[in-house]
Amino acid sequence: MKLFRIPLWFWLLFIVAGLGYAFHPYVLEQLNHMEQKRLLAQPAPVVSQMPQRLDFVQQMTDLSYLASDELAGRGTGQQGGAKAQQWLVTEFTQIGLVAAGTEGYLQPYQPTSGKAQLMQGAANVLGLIEGSDPSLPMLVLTAHYDHLGLHQGKIYFGADDNASGVAALLAMARYFKQHPPRHTLLFAALDNEETGMWGARMLFEQELLTPQRVKLNINMDMLSHDTNKQLIAVGSYHYPELEKPLQQLQQQSSVRLLLGYDRPTWLVGTHQDWTFSSDHREFHKRAVPFVYFGVPDHADYHQPTDTVENIDQEFYREVSETVLDAVLLFDAG
């Protein structure tokens, strides 16, 4: 009787695979540490204080209203979310933005799958400032206004996530209304980010935007919690042409701008990758360059404690002015 012999190469492959499996967690953790070192090796701020160009008093008033009991967490399909929509329409009107939705400033839509499919009343709020050079592609500034709303009898206020981004969006709209840009700017207050980025997706699916018309998406999502005075700028790994202006931005900012949170697992191990974590995802899926500005996760993230009282106002002001500088840099380029 002839015995079946397993080839030597098979045993070698089996051993290598076993060793790889055994050491995989260690390798991932070492890659994580290397990525942390890379981030912290980036230049520290050289500016001590940001200029005051945005109306920060009005900005804080807007943030406080968005994160108030009256709007009850701005849940999509909830009464607070509907109130937030109408309030944003009023603000866009008063600022004097050009209506850019399908029904005035509003772009109503119905999600077609997942839990969001059951939600009624979803809508983006969209307004334009026309640029001085109509031949240039537009810059799209996004911030989602929805949050978790009322859940199991508790209000999830969403002051940082993302009343902070929406209030900054409004402040920039007021600024650019007084200081006209070269590129057309689309100010997009988006719905349904928390339930699948449907608002951003519907910009393209309803053809309000085409990738060819957009130079860059600047997405603002969580700007107001001071976590070691760090602001993450996501996107330059995927779009290396953004690295130089973002490095220039660091030289103009009093907060520490970290370029990262956009690199794949084989480079960073267990370190977070935010490439698909907010509304910029839908732009990236269509090969539209993006920069996502946000702070690291914190204890109040997706908790009822994400309230106005728990944000750092001076840090938030510095971050908002930094993002304004980013828009100015990309508009000039």
N, C-alpha and C positions, 0 to 999 in steps of 0.2 A: 504493500500500500504506500503510495507516494504522498508525503506530507506537503501541505501548502506552506511555502515560506513567504513571509512578509518582507518586502524589499527594505534594504537599509535606509534608502532615501525617505521611505515612509516613516520609519522610526525617528529619523532626524527631524522631519517636518513636525511630527507629533510632539517631540521634546521642545522644539522652538516655539510652537504654538502654546504649549503649556506654560513655558517660561514667560512668554508674552502676556498671557492672561494673568499670571501671578503678579507680574510687575506693572501691569497696566495702571492701577490706581496710583502707584508711586510715581510713574512717569507723568501722569496727568497733573499730580500735585506739584511736581518739580516745574513743569511748564507754567503752571499757575503762578508760582513764586517768581519765575523769570519774567512773566508779563507784569506782575506787580512792580518789580524792579525797573522795568522799562518805562512804565507809567510815571513812577516817582522820580525817574532820572530826567524827565522833561523839565524845561526851564521854569523857574519860579517867577512870580510876578515881579515886575520892575516899577510898576506904577502904584503909588500909595493910595490914590483915591480917584474914582471915576468922575467925570464932569456931570453936571445936572442938565440934561437936555429934555428928558421925558418929564411929563407932569406926574411926579410920583405921588402927590397927594391924591389926585384923581385916580391914579392907578390902584392905590390902596383902598379907595372908596369902592371901586369896581370889584376888586378881589373880595372885599368884605361882604358885598351884596351877593356875589356868586356863591360864597360859602356860608350864607345866612340860613337861619331856620326857615325863612320864607320859601327858599328854593329847595330845601330838604334833600340836598345831595344831587340834584339835577339828574335823576335817573331817566334814561330813555324810556318813553312811554308812560312816565309818571307825571303828575301835575307840576312838580318842580322843574322837570325837563322842559315841559311846554312853556312855562313861565320864562325860563332862561332863553328859549328861542325868541320869544316876542320881545324880551328886553334887549337882546342883541340886535334885533331888527331896528329897534328904536335908536340904539347907540350908533349903528352904522348909518342911519338916516341923519342923525344930528351931526356926525362927523363929516358927512357929505360924500361918502363913498358911492361909486357907481354900482347900481344893483347888478349882480352877476349870477343870480340863481335862475331857476326855471319859472319861479313865481315871485318876481321881485327879488328880494335878497334871499329868499328861501329856496332851497332845493329839497323838496320832500322826496322820500323814497321808501320802499318797503324791502327789508332784507329778505332773501329767498331761501335761507337755510340756517340750521342751528337754532339755538335758543332765541337769537335776535329775530327770527322769523315770526315769533309770536308778539313782538312789540309793535305797537301802532304809534304813529305820530313822529317818526324819526325824520329829521331834516337838518341839512347843513345850512349855515348862514354865510353868504358869500358877497364880498364887495371889492371893487377895484379902485386903484388910483392909476390913471393912465400915465405912462412914461413919456418923456420928451422925445424919445427915439422909438417910433412904432415898429421899426424893422427888427428890434431886439426881441429875443424870447423873454417870457415873463419870469419873475421870481414869485414863487408861491410860498406864503407864510402860513403855517398851519398851527392850530392848537385845538385840542378837543375840549368841548365844554361839558360833555356828559361825565358823570361819575356813577357810583354804585347806588346812590339814592337811599330810599327807605328799605331796610332789610331786617326782618325779624324784630320789628319794633324799634330799631335804632337808625339814626340818621348818620350816614357816612358823608361828611361835609365836603371832602375833597378840596381843601384850601390849597394845598400844594399840588394835588393831582385832580384837576388841572386848572383850578381857578387862577393859579399863578400864571400859567401860560396864556390864558385868554385875556387876563387883565393887561399883560405885556403886549399882546397882539393889538388890543385897542389903543394902548399908549403909543405904539409905533404907527398905527393908522393916523392918529392925531398929528404926530410929528411929521410924517411924510405928506400929509395934506398941506402943511405949511412949508415944507421943503421938498418940492416935487422931484421924484427920482428920474433916472435915465430909462430904466426898464419899467415896464408895467408891473405893478405889484398886485397880486391877488391875496386878499386877507380872507382866510377860510377858517371859520369856527366850526369844527366838525363834530358830528354826533356819532354815537355807537363805537367809539374806540374801545371801550371796556368790554364789548361783546363781539369783537372780531374785526375792528377797523372798517366797518361798513361805510362810514361816511367818506373816508378817503377812497375806498374802492369805487363808490358810486360816482365820484368826480370823473372817473375814466369810463365806467360802464355806461353812464348816461351821456358821455362824450362832451361834457363841459370842458374837459381838458383832453389834449392829446399829448403824448410824450414829446413830439417835435416842437410844441409851443412852449415848453418849460425848460429854462436854463438850470434851475436849481430849486429844490424844496428845502426850506428852513423850518424845521419842526421844533416847537417848544412844548415840552411836557415835563413838568415838575422843576421849578426854578428857584424855590424860595426857602428850602431847608439848608442851613449851613452845615455841611459835613466836611470839616477840616478845610473850609473855604475852597472847595473843589467844584468845578463845573466840567462835565464830560461833554466832549464834542465827538460825536459818532459819525463815521462816513468816509474818512480819508483813506482807510485801507482799501475800500472798494473803488474809490475815485481819487487816485493819487494827486490829481491836479488841484485838489482842495487843500493839500497839506501846506503849501507855501502861504496862501492867504490866512489860514488858521494859525500858522506860526507867527505871522505878522500880527494877528489879532491878540495873541498872548502878550506881545510887547506893548499892547495898548490897554491891557486889562489889569485890574487890581485883584482879580480872583485867579486861582490856579486853573488854567485850561488844560485838561488832559485829553490828548487825542488817542482814542482807543475804544474799547468795548464793541469792536466791530470785526474782530479777528477770529478765524475758525479754530475749532478744538485742537487740531493738529499743531497749532502754533501756541495756544494759550491754555490748554488743558481744561481745568474746571472753571477758569475765569469766565465771567459772564460775557455773552455776546448779545448786544441789543439791536442787531441789524433788523430783526423782524418784530421788535417789541412795542412799536407804536405806529402812528399813522404814516411815517416815512416808508414803512414796509411796502405800501402799494405803489409808491414812486419807484423804489428800488426794483421791484418786480418787473417794472417796465423800463428799466435801465436809465431812469432819470436820476441824476446825481442828487444827493441829499446831505444835509448836516442836521443831526438831531442834537439839540442842547437839552441837558437834564442833569439833575444831581443824583448821586448814589442813593440806593435804597436806604430807608431809615425806619425807625420804630413805628412811626405813624402811618406808613404806607399802607393803604387799603384798610385803615382802621378808623373807628369813629373819632379818634383823637386827632385826625388830620384837620385841624381847625386854624382859624386866623391867629389865635393866641400862640400857636406853636411854630409859626414861621419867624424867620430872622429878617426884619425889615431892611436893615442896611445891606445885608448880603443880597437880598432880593433886588434892591435898587442897583447894586453894582453889577449883578448878573444881567439885569434888563438892559443896562447901558452897554454891557459887553455884547449882547446879542444885537443891539442897535448898531454898534460898530461893525459887526459881521455883515449885516444887511448893507451898510454903506460901502464896505469893502467889495462885496460881490456886485453891487450896483455899479461901482466905478470900474470894475474889471471887464 
